[in-house]
Amino acid sequence: MNSLTTIQKTFKVFQVLSKVAMIVSFVICGNALLYLLLIAIWHNGGGVTGADMETMMSLTGSSAIKQMIAALLSYAVYALTDGILFMYAFSYFRTEQKEGTPFTQNGADKLKSLGIKTIVMPIVAIVISAVIYECFSVANSGNQSNETSVMLGIMLILVSLVFRYGAELETITGGKNEN
């Protein structure tokens, strides 16, 4: 039972970290959209009290209005997809805490789903970002790679198989340790 207690404490820490990361991602998305709104107001001749155009230019790495809009929309998309992924991770960890063990069919299914989403959602974000840059006819200065998310997604799917096997063993043995 000592190992299960350690697992539960570790998963509780990951639950908190995923919630914090989710909130931070959504705040970053909101900030990117807020800067986009400020740029739109400024571009149309409006004044924005307390906002510095030089700061916006440095954040986007460009002084061209189309480049700034494309960059901010792209940042918002990436932050939003990250936030959604962290939301699913938080949901998995919350479920695991309620069930008391990672070795359940439900937990294995959620982890497998998270693994698939970890592979697919960053690809979707890259495609949406490319479309945004193409719509504004500007060059995408970023070099997005999906290797890390694909590897992490594959690992989550493999871990879900181990957890599913553990759930089957729990069912067969009735949760009793045979050692």
Buried (B, 14 or more C-beta within 10 A) or exposed (E): EEEEEEBBEEBBEBBEBBBEBBBBBBEBBBBBBEBBEBBEEBEEEEEEEEBEBEEBBEBBEBEEBEBBBBBBBBBBBBBBBBBBBBBBBBBBBBBBBEBEBBBBBEBBBBBBBBBBBBBBBBBEBBEBBBEBBEEBEBEBEBEBEBEEBBEBBBEBBEBBEEBBEBBEEBEEEEEEEEE
